[in-house]
Amino acid sequence: MRAMVYNVTVKISPEVRDEWVTWMSTVHIPEVMASACFKSFRFLHLEGYDDAEGFTYAIQYTCPSQELLDIYHRDHAPELQKKHKALYEGKFVAFRTMLNIIDEG
């Protein structure tokens, strides 16, 4: 089975954007990667999606198997999402998607 990408898209309020980007890069993403469920990540800014309500980012985690993704969702995601919500509640919206990699070069 090919690897999958767990994609988290977040729109963050302008007043906390810089703090959030720093927190994501130095705390949250390293904690996600410490779960050992993902082999790599990308932290992306979606160009052309910014407006007065916020800035849009995608964090893409490459997962080698569905089994590891299930472990992440069961054993790690609830606590990590709780931390994010506690710090930024009311200042973000997020949605999560799974992407199956068909081919890459």
The first five atom37 places (N, CA, C, CB, O) and aatype in JSON, in Angstrom:
{
  "aatype": [12, 1, 0, 12, 19, 18, 2, 19, 16, 19, 11, 9, 15, 14, 6, 19, 1, 3, 6, 17, 19, 16, 17, 12, 15, 16, 19, 8, 9, 14, 6, 19, 12, 0, 15, 0, 4, 13, 11, 15, 13, 1, 13, 10, 8, 10, 6, 7, 18, 3, 3, 0, 6, 7, 13, 16, 18, 0, 9, 5, 18, 16, 4, 14, 15, 5, 6, 10, 10, 3, 9, 18, 8, 1, 3, 8, 0, 14, 6, 10, 5, 11, 11, 8, 11, 0, 10, 18, 6, 7, 11, 13, 19, 0, 13, 1, 16, 12, 10, 2, 9, 9, 3, 6, 7],
  "atom_mask": [
    [1, 1, 1, 1, 1],
    [1, 1, 1, 1, 1],
    [1, 1, 1, 1, 1],
    [1, 1, 1, 1, 1],
    [1, 1, 1, 1, 1],
    [1, 1, 1, 1, 1],
    [1, 1, 1, 1, 1],
    [1, 1, 1, 1, 1],
    [1, 1, 1, 1, 1],
    [1, 1, 1, 1, 1],
    [1, 1, 1, 1, 1],
    [1, 1, 1, 1, 1],
    [1, 1, 1, 1, 1],
    [1, 1, 1, 1, 1],
    [1, 1, 1, 1, 1],
    [1, 1, 1, 1, 1],
    [1, 1, 1, 1, 1],
    [1, 1, 1, 1, 1],
    [1, 1, 1, 1, 1],
    [1, 1, 1, 1, 1],
    [1, 1, 1, 1, 1],
    [1, 1, 1, 1, 1],
    [1, 1, 1, 1, 1],
    [1, 1, 1, 1, 1],
    [1, 1, 1, 1, 1],
    [1, 1, 1, 1, 1],
    [1, 1, 1, 1, 1],
    [1, 1, 1, 1, 1],
    [1, 1, 1, 1, 1],
    [1, 1, 1, 1, 1],
    [1, 1, 1, 1, 1],
    [1, 1, 1, 1, 1],
    [1, 1, 1, 1, 1],
    [1, 1, 1, 1, 1],
    [1, 1, 1, 1, 1],
    [1, 1, 1, 1, 1],
    [1, 1, 1, 1, 1],
    [1, 1, 1, 1, 1],
    [1, 1, 1, 1, 1],
    [1, 1, 1, 1, 1],
    [1, 1, 1, 1, 1],
    [1, 1, 1, 1, 1],
    [1, 1, 1, 1, 1],
    [1, 1, 1, 1, 1],
    [1, 1, 1, 1, 1],
    [1, 1, 1, 1, 1],
    [1, 1, 1, 1, 1],
    [1, 1, 1, 0, 1],
    [1, 1, 1, 1, 1],
    [1, 1, 1, 1, 1],
    [1, 1, 1, 1, 1],
    [1, 1, 1, 1, 1],
    [1, 1, 1, 1, 1],
    [1, 1, 1, 0, 1],
    [1, 1, 1, 1, 1],
    [1, 1, 1, 1, 1],
    [1, 1, 1, 1, 1],
    [1, 1, 1, 1, 1],
    [1, 1, 1, 1, 1],
    [1, 1, 1, 1, 1],
    [1, 1, 1, 1, 1],
    [1, 1, 1, 1, 1],
    [1, 1, 1, 1, 1],
    [1, 1, 1, 1, 1],
    [1, 1, 1, 1, 1],
    [1, 1, 1, 1, 1],
    [1, 1, 1, 1, 1],
    [1, 1, 1, 1, 1],
    [1, 1, 1, 1, 1],
    [1, 1, 1, 1, 1],
    [1, 1, 1, 1, 1],
    [1, 1, 1, 1, 1],
    [1, 1, 1, 1, 1],
    [1, 1, 1, 1, 1],
    [1, 1, 1, 1, 1],
    [1, 1, 1, 1, 1],
    [1, 1, 1, 1, 1],
    [1, 1, 1, 1, 1],
    [1, 1, 1, 1, 1],
    [1, 1, 1, 1, 1],
    [1, 1, 1, 1, 1],
    [1, 1, 1, 1, 1],
    [1, 1, 1, 1, 1],
    [1, 1, 1, 1, 1],
    [1, 1, 1, 1, 1],
    [1, 1, 1, 1, 1],
    [1, 1, 1, 1, 1],
    [1, 1, 1, 1, 1],
    [1, 1, 1, 1, 1],
    [1, 1, 1, 0, 1],
    [1, 1, 1, 1, 1],
    [1, 1, 1, 1, 1],
    [1, 1, 1, 1, 1],
    [1, 1, 1, 1, 1],
    [1, 1, 1, 1, 1],
    [1, 1, 1, 1, 1],
    [1, 1, 1, 1, 1],
    [1, 1, 1, 1, 1],
    [1, 1, 1, 1, 1],
    [1, 1, 1, 1, 1],
    [1, 1, 1, 1, 1],
    [1, 1, 1, 1, 1],
    [1, 1, 1, 1, 1],
    [1, 1, 1, 1, 1],
    [1, 1, 1, 0, 1]
  ],
  "atom_positions": [
    [[0.83, -1.18, 0.0], [0.0, 0.0, 0.0], [0.88, 1.25, 0.0], [-0.95, 0.0, 1.21], [1.9, 1.31, 0.68]],
    [[0.47, 2.22, -0.76], [1.2, 3.47, -0.84], [0.97, 4.32, 0.4], [0.8, 4.24, -2.09], [0.0, 4.13, 1.14]],
    [[1.86, 5.25, 0.6], [1.74, 6.18, 1.72], [0.52, 7.09, 1.53], [3.02, 7.03, 1.88], [0.0, 7.24, 0.42]],
    [[0.1, 7.68, 2.63], [-1.04, 8.59, 2.61], [-0.59, 9.92, 3.2], [-2.24, 8.01, 3.41], [0.43, 10.0, 3.89]],
    [[-1.36, 10.96, 2.9], [-1.09, 12.27, 3.46], [-2.28, 12.67, 4.33], [-0.83, 13.33, 2.34], [-3.42, 12.71, 3.87]],
    [[-1.99, 12.96, 5.57], [-2.98, 13.5, 6.5], [-2.84, 15.01, 6.43], [-2.77, 12.95, 7.98], [-1.82, 15.57, 6.84]],
    [[-3.86, 15.67, 5.91], [-3.82, 17.11, 5.66], [-4.71, 17.84, 6.67], [-4.27, 17.42, 4.23], [-5.88, 17.5, 6.83]],
    [[-4.14, 18.83, 7.34], [-4.9, 19.67, 8.26], [-4.86, 21.09, 7.7], [-4.31, 19.6, 9.74], [-3.79, 21.69, 7.59]],
    [[-6.02, 21.62, 7.35], [-6.11, 22.99, 6.84], [-6.66, 23.87, 7.95], [-7.01, 23.07, 5.56], [-7.69, 23.55, 8.56]],
    [[-5.97, 24.98, 8.21], [-6.32, 25.87, 9.31], [-6.39, 27.31, 8.8], [-5.31, 25.75, 10.48], [-5.49, 27.77, 8.09]],
    [[-7.46, 27.99, 9.16], [-7.55, 29.44, 8.93], [-7.41, 30.09, 10.31], [-8.92, 29.86, 8.22], [-8.21, 29.85, 11.21]],
    [[-6.36, 30.91, 10.45], [-6.01, 31.49, 11.75], [-6.22, 33.0, 11.72], [-4.55, 31.15, 12.13], [-5.92, 33.66, 10.73]],
    [[-6.73, 33.54, 12.81], [-7.01, 34.97, 12.92], [-5.72, 35.79, 12.8], [-7.71, 35.29, 14.25], [-4.67, 35.38, 13.29]],
    [[-5.81, 36.95, 12.14], [-4.62, 37.79, 11.96], [-3.93, 38.18, 13.27], [-5.0, 39.04, 11.22], [-2.7, 38.28, 13.3]],
    [[-4.7, 38.41, 14.34], [-4.07, 38.89, 15.57], [-3.18, 37.87, 16.26], [-5.13, 39.32, 16.53], [-2.35, 38.24, 17.1]],
    [[-3.32, 36.59, 15.93], [-2.46, 35.56, 16.54], [-1.61, 34.83, 15.51], [-3.31, 34.56, 17.3], [-0.92, 33.87, 15.84]],
    [[-1.66, 35.28, 14.27], [-0.97, 34.56, 13.19], [0.51, 34.29, 13.49], [-1.09, 35.34, 11.91], [0.94, 33.14, 13.44]],
    [[1.28, 35.33, 13.8], [2.72, 35.14, 13.98], [3.02, 34.22, 15.16], [3.4, 36.5, 14.2], [3.88, 33.35, 15.07]],
    [[2.3, 34.41, 16.26], [2.47, 33.54, 17.43], [2.13, 32.1, 17.07], [1.58, 34.01, 18.59], [2.86, 31.17, 17.45]],
    [[1.02, 31.9, 16.34], [0.57, 30.57, 15.97], [1.58, 29.87, 15.06], [-0.79, 30.64, 15.28], [1.89, 28.7, 15.27]],
    [[2.09, 30.59, 14.06], [3.07, 30.0, 13.14], [4.3, 29.53, 13.92], [3.48, 31.03, 12.04], [4.81, 28.44, 13.69]],
    [[4.76, 30.37, 14.85], [5.91, 29.99, 15.67], [5.59, 28.78, 16.53], [6.35, 31.16, 16.55], [6.39, 27.86, 16.62]],
    [[4.41, 28.79, 17.17], [4.01, 27.66, 18.02], [3.89, 26.37, 17.22], [2.69, 27.97, 18.72], [4.33, 25.31, 17.67]],
    [[3.29, 26.47, 16.04], [3.17, 25.28, 15.19], [4.54, 24.72, 14.85], [2.39, 25.61, 13.9], [4.76, 23.51, 14.93]],
    [[5.47, 25.6, 14.46], [6.8, 25.16, 14.01], [7.67, 24.64, 15.15], [7.51, 26.3, 13.33], [8.46, 23.72, 14.95]],
    [[7.53, 25.21, 16.33], [8.44, 24.85, 17.42], [7.85, 23.89, 18.44], [8.88, 26.09, 18.12], [8.6, 23.24, 19.17]],
    [[6.51, 23.81, 18.51], [5.89, 22.96, 19.52], [4.99, 21.9, 18.89], [5.09, 23.81, 20.5], [5.26, 20.7, 19.02]],
    [[3.93, 22.32, 18.23], [2.9, 21.37, 17.8], [3.41, 20.35, 16.77], [1.73, 22.12, 17.22], [3.28, 19.15, 16.97]],
    [[3.98, 20.83, 15.68], [4.45, 19.89, 14.65], [5.51, 18.95, 15.22], [5.02, 20.65, 13.44], [5.44, 17.75, 14.95]],
    [[6.49, 19.44, 16.0], [7.43, 18.48, 16.61], [6.75, 17.44, 17.51], [8.47, 19.23, 17.42], [7.18, 16.29, 17.55]],
    [[5.68, 17.84, 18.22], [4.96, 16.86, 19.04], [4.24, 15.82, 18.17], [3.94, 17.57, 19.95], [4.22, 14.64, 18.5]],
    [[3.66, 16.26, 17.07], [3.01, 15.31, 16.15], [4.05, 14.34, 15.6], [2.29, 16.07, 14.98], [3.83, 13.14, 15.57]],
    [[5.19, 14.87, 15.18], [6.22, 14.01, 14.6], [6.81, 13.07, 15.65], [7.33, 14.87, 13.99], [7.25, 11.97, 15.31]],
    [[6.83, 13.47, 16.92], [7.33, 12.61, 17.99], [6.45, 11.39, 18.21], [7.44, 13.4, 19.29], [6.87, 10.43, 18.87]],
    [[5.24, 11.41, 17.68], [4.36, 10.23, 17.79], [4.92, 9.04, 17.02], [2.96, 10.57, 17.27], [4.52, 7.9, 17.26]],
    [[5.84, 9.29, 16.11], [6.46, 8.26, 15.25], [5.46, 7.64, 14.28], [7.07, 7.17, 16.11], [5.72, 6.57, 13.74]],
    [[4.35, 8.3, 14.05], [3.34, 7.79, 13.12], [3.52, 8.34, 11.7], [1.95, 8.13, 13.62], [2.91, 7.84, 10.76]],
    [[4.35, 9.36, 11.55], [4.53, 10.01, 10.26], [6.01, 10.03, 9.9], [3.97, 11.44, 10.27], [6.87, 10.08, 10.77]],
    [[6.28, 9.98, 8.59], [7.68, 9.98, 8.16], [8.16, 11.37, 7.74], [7.87, 9.02, 7.01], [9.37, 11.6, 7.68]],
    [[7.25, 12.29, 7.45], [7.65, 13.64, 7.08], [6.44, 14.57, 7.19], [8.24, 13.67, 5.65], [5.31, 14.12, 7.37]],
    [[6.71, 15.87, 7.06], [5.63, 16.85, 7.08], [5.98, 18.01, 6.16], [5.35, 17.35, 8.52], [7.14, 18.21, 5.8]],
    [[4.96, 18.77, 5.81], [5.1, 20.05, 5.11], [4.19, 21.04, 5.8], [4.74, 19.92, 3.57], [3.05, 20.71, 6.13]],
    [[4.67, 22.24, 6.04], [3.88, 23.32, 6.62], [3.77, 24.38, 5.54], [4.53, 23.89, 7.96], [4.77, 25.01, 5.16]],
    [[2.57, 24.59, 5.03], [2.35, 25.41, 3.84], [1.39, 26.56, 4.1], [1.81, 24.54, 2.72], [0.45, 26.45, 4.89]],
    [[1.64, 27.66, 3.42], [0.7, 28.79, 3.42], [-0.03, 28.75, 2.09], [1.44, 30.17, 3.63], [0.6, 28.69, 1.03]],
    [[-1.36, 28.78, 2.12], [-2.16, 28.75, 0.91], [-2.28, 30.17, 0.35], [-3.56, 28.15, 1.19], [-3.02, 30.99, 0.88]],
    [[-1.55, 30.44, -0.7], [-1.56, 31.75, -1.33], [-2.94, 32.04, -1.93], [-0.47, 31.83, -2.42], [-3.58, 31.17, -2.52]],
    [[-3.39, 33.29, -1.76], [-4.65, 33.71, -2.35], [-5.88, 33.4, -1.51], [0.0, 0.0, 0.0], [-7.0, 33.66, -1.94]],
    [[-5.68, 32.86, -0.31], [-6.81, 32.53, 0.56], [-6.87, 33.41, 1.8], [-6.74, 31.09, 0.97], [-7.69, 33.18, 2.69]],
    [[-6.01, 34.42, 1.86], [-6.0, 35.32, 3.0], [-7.07, 36.39, 2.83], [-4.61, 35.96, 3.18], [-7.33, 36.85, 1.72]],
    [[-7.67, 36.79, 3.94], [-8.63, 37.88, 3.92], [-8.68, 38.49, 5.32], [-10.04, 37.39, 3.47], [-7.86, 38.15, 6.17]],
    [[-9.63, 39.37, 5.54], [-9.72, 40.06, 6.83], [-9.98, 39.09, 7.98], [-10.82, 41.1, 6.79], [-9.69, 39.41, 9.13]],
    [[-10.53, 37.91, 7.68], [-10.85, 36.94, 8.72], [-9.66, 36.05, 9.1], [-11.99, 36.06, 8.27], [-9.66, 35.44, 10.17]],
    [[-8.65, 35.98, 8.25], [-7.52, 35.18, 8.62], [-6.65, 34.71, 7.49], [0.0, 0.0, 0.0], [-6.88, 35.03, 6.32]],
    [[-5.63, 33.95, 7.87], [-4.64, 33.4, 6.96], [-4.82, 31.88, 6.94], [-3.2, 33.8, 7.38], [-5.07, 31.27, 7.97]],
    [[-4.68, 31.29, 5.76], [-4.94, 29.87, 5.61], [-3.64, 29.09, 5.41], [-5.9, 29.62, 4.44], [-2.8, 29.46, 4.59]],
    [[-3.51, 28.02, 6.17], [-2.34, 27.16, 6.13], [-2.77, 25.72, 5.98], [-1.47, 27.34, 7.39], [-3.88, 25.34, 6.35]],
    [[-1.86, 24.9, 5.43], [-2.06, 23.45, 5.4], [-0.82, 22.8, 6.0], [-2.32, 22.92, 3.95], [0.31, 23.19, 5.7]],
    [[-1.06, 21.83, 6.84], [0.03, 21.02, 7.38], [-0.22, 19.61, 6.87], [0.1, 21.07, 8.97], [-1.25, 19.01, 7.15]],
    [[0.74, 19.09, 6.11], [0.59, 17.78, 5.49], [1.6, 16.81, 6.11], [0.77, 17.86, 3.95], [2.81, 17.03, 6.04]],
    [[1.08, 15.76, 6.7], [1.91, 14.73, 7.33], [1.84, 13.47, 6.48], [1.44, 14.44, 8.8], [0.76, 12.97, 6.2]],
    [[2.99, 12.96, 6.07], [3.03, 11.74, 5.27], [3.09, 10.54, 6.2], [4.24, 11.74, 4.3], [3.96, 10.43, 7.06]],
    [[2.13, 9.64, 6.01], [1.97, 8.47, 6.88], [2.2, 7.2, 6.06], [0.56, 8.45, 7.54], [1.57, 7.02, 5.01]],
    [[3.07, 6.32, 6.51], [3.37, 5.11, 5.75], [2.23, 4.1, 5.66], [4.54, 4.45, 6.34], [2.2, 3.29, 4.73]],
    [[1.27, 4.12, 6.62], [0.22, 3.09, 6.6], [-1.03, 3.56, 7.32], [0.73, 1.8, 7.25], [-0.99, 4.46, 8.15]],
    [[-2.13, 2.93, 6.99], [-3.4, 3.2, 7.66], [-3.3, 2.82, 9.14], [-4.56, 2.44, 6.98], [-3.88, 3.48, 10.0]],
    [[-2.58, 1.75, 9.42], [-2.42, 1.31, 10.81], [-1.78, 2.4, 11.67], [-1.58, 0.02, 10.86], [-2.24, 2.67, 12.78]],
    [[-0.72, 3.02, 11.16], [-0.07, 4.1, 11.91], [-0.99, 5.31, 12.05], [1.23, 4.51, 11.24], [-0.98, 5.98, 13.08]],
    [[-1.76, 5.59, 11.02], [-2.69, 6.71, 11.11], [-3.76, 6.43, 12.16], [-3.35, 6.97, 9.74], [-4.13, 7.33, 12.92]],
    [[-4.24, 5.21, 12.22], [-5.22, 4.84, 13.25], [-4.63, 4.99, 14.65], [-5.69, 3.39, 13.03], [-5.3, 5.46, 15.56]],
    [[-3.38, 4.59, 14.81], [-2.7, 4.75, 16.1], [-2.61, 6.23, 16.46], [-1.29, 4.11, 16.07], [-2.88, 6.61, 17.6]],
    [[-2.24, 7.07, 15.5], [-2.14, 8.49, 15.75], [-3.49, 9.05, 16.22], [-1.67, 9.23, 14.49], [-3.56, 9.75, 17.23]],
    [[-4.55, 8.73, 15.47], [-5.89, 9.25, 15.82], [-6.35, 8.75, 17.19], [-6.91, 8.84, 14.76], [-7.0, 9.5, 17.93]],
    [[-6.03, 7.54, 17.53], [-6.47, 6.96, 18.8], [-5.63, 7.43, 19.98], [-6.43, 5.45, 18.71], [-6.17, 7.8, 21.02]],
    [[-4.3, 7.42, 19.82], [-3.41, 7.6, 20.96], [-2.79, 8.99, 21.11], [-2.32, 6.62, 20.87], [-2.3, 9.34, 22.18]],
    [[-2.81, 9.78, 20.05], [-2.09, 11.05, 20.09], [-2.95, 12.27, 19.75], [-0.94, 10.99, 19.15], [-2.87, 13.3, 20.42]],
    [[-3.77, 12.16, 18.72], [-4.51, 13.32, 18.22], [-5.4, 14.0, 19.27], [-5.36, 12.91, 17.06], [-5.4, 15.22, 19.35]],
    [[-6.16, 13.25, 20.07], [-7.06, 13.94, 21.0], [-6.35, 14.94, 21.92], [-7.78, 12.93, 21.84], [-6.82, 16.06, 22.1]],
    [[-5.23, 14.55, 22.5], [-4.51, 15.44, 23.42], [-3.87, 16.62, 22.67], [-3.43, 14.66, 24.17], [-3.9, 17.75, 23.16]],
    [[-3.3, 16.34, 21.5], [-2.68, 17.42, 20.72], [-3.71, 18.43, 20.24], [-1.92, 16.83, 19.52], [-3.46, 19.64, 20.26]],
    [[-4.86, 17.96, 19.81], [-5.92, 18.87, 19.38], [-6.48, 19.66, 20.56], [-7.05, 18.09, 18.69], [-6.85, 20.83, 20.41]],
    [[-6.53, 19.05, 21.71], [-7.0, 19.73, 22.92], [-6.07, 20.9, 23.27], [-7.09, 18.74, 24.11], [-6.54, 21.98, 23.63]],
    [[-4.76, 20.68, 23.17], [-3.79, 21.75, 23.44], [-3.98, 22.91, 22.46], [-2.34, 21.21, 23.35], [-3.98, 24.08, 22.86]],
    [[-4.15, 22.58, 21.19], [-4.34, 23.61, 20.16], [-5.59, 24.42, 20.45], [-4.43, 22.98, 18.76], [-5.58, 25.65, 20.39]],
    [[-6.66, 23.73, 20.77], [-7.93, 24.4, 21.05], [-7.82, 25.3, 22.29], [-9.05, 23.36, 21.25], [-8.35, 26.41, 22.29]],
    [[-7.14, 24.83, 23.32], [-7.0, 25.62, 24.55], [-6.26, 26.93, 24.29], [-6.26, 24.81, 25.62], [-6.58, 27.96, 24.89]],
    [[-5.28, 26.9, 23.42], [-4.5, 28.1, 23.13], [-5.18, 29.05, 22.15], [-3.16, 27.71, 22.59], [-5.02, 30.27, 22.25]],
    [[-5.93, 28.51, 21.19], [-6.41, 29.34, 20.09], [-7.93, 29.26, 19.86], [-5.71, 28.94, 18.83], [-8.41, 29.61, 18.78]],
    [[-8.66, 28.8, 20.85], [-10.12, 28.68, 20.7], [-10.73, 30.01, 20.27], [-10.76, 28.19, 22.01], [-10.4, 31.06, 20.83]],
    [[-11.61, 29.96, 19.29], [-12.27, 31.15, 18.77], [-11.43, 31.94, 17.79], [0.0, 0.0, 0.0], [-11.89, 32.95, 17.25]],
    [[-10.2, 31.49, 17.54], [-9.31, 32.22, 16.65], [-8.91, 31.39, 15.43], [-8.07, 32.64, 17.41], [-8.04, 31.8, 14.65]],
    [[-9.53, 30.22, 15.26], [-9.2, 29.39, 14.11], [-10.4, 28.53, 13.71], [-7.98, 28.5, 14.41], [-11.3, 28.26, 14.51]],
    [[-10.36, 28.1, 12.48], [-11.22, 27.02, 12.01], [-10.3, 26.02, 11.33], [-12.38, 27.53, 11.04], [-9.31, 26.41, 10.71]],
    [[-10.63, 24.75, 11.44], [-9.77, 23.72, 10.87], [-10.62, 22.59, 10.3], [-8.79, 23.17, 11.92], [-11.71, 22.29, 10.79]],
    [[-10.08, 21.96, 9.26], [-10.67, 20.72, 8.79], [-9.55, 19.79, 8.35], [-11.69, 20.97, 7.62], [-8.47, 20.23, 7.94]],
    [[-9.84, 18.52, 8.45], [-8.84, 17.49, 8.18], [-9.3, 16.6, 7.04], [-8.57, 16.65, 9.44], [-10.48, 16.26, 6.92]],
    [[-8.34, 16.22, 6.19], [-8.63, 15.34, 5.07], [-7.51, 14.31, 4.93], [-8.8, 16.15, 3.75], [-6.38, 14.54, 5.37]],
    [[-7.84, 13.2, 4.32], [-6.86, 12.17, 3.99], [-6.69, 12.13, 2.49], [-7.28, 10.78, 4.53], [-7.66, 12.17, 1.74]],
    [[-5.46, 12.05, 2.06], [-5.14, 11.97, 0.64], [-4.33, 10.7, 0.41], [-4.36, 13.24, 0.15], [-3.34, 10.47, 1.1]],
    [[-4.74, 9.89, -0.54], [-3.96, 8.71, -0.92], [-3.01, 9.1, -2.04], [-4.88, 7.53, -1.36], [-3.44, 9.67, -3.05]],
    [[-1.74, 8.8, -1.87], [-0.76, 9.12, -2.9], [-0.86, 8.07, -4.01], [0.69, 9.17, -2.29], [-0.64, 6.88, -3.78]],
    [[-1.18, 8.53, -5.2], [-1.29, 7.64, -6.36], [0.08, 7.45, -7.0], [-2.3, 8.2, -7.4], [0.47, 6.34, -7.36]],
    [[0.81, 8.54, -7.13], [2.13, 8.5, -7.74], [2.89, 9.75, -7.32], [2.04, 8.4, -9.29], [2.28, 10.78, -7.05]],
    [[4.17, 9.67, -7.27], [5.0, 10.85, -6.99], [6.36, 10.66, -7.63], [5.13, 11.08, -5.45], [6.77, 9.54, -7.95]],
    [[7.04, 11.74, -7.8], [8.34, 11.65, -8.48], [9.38, 12.47, -7.79], [0.0, 0.0, 0.0], [10.53, 12.5, -8.23]]
  ]
}
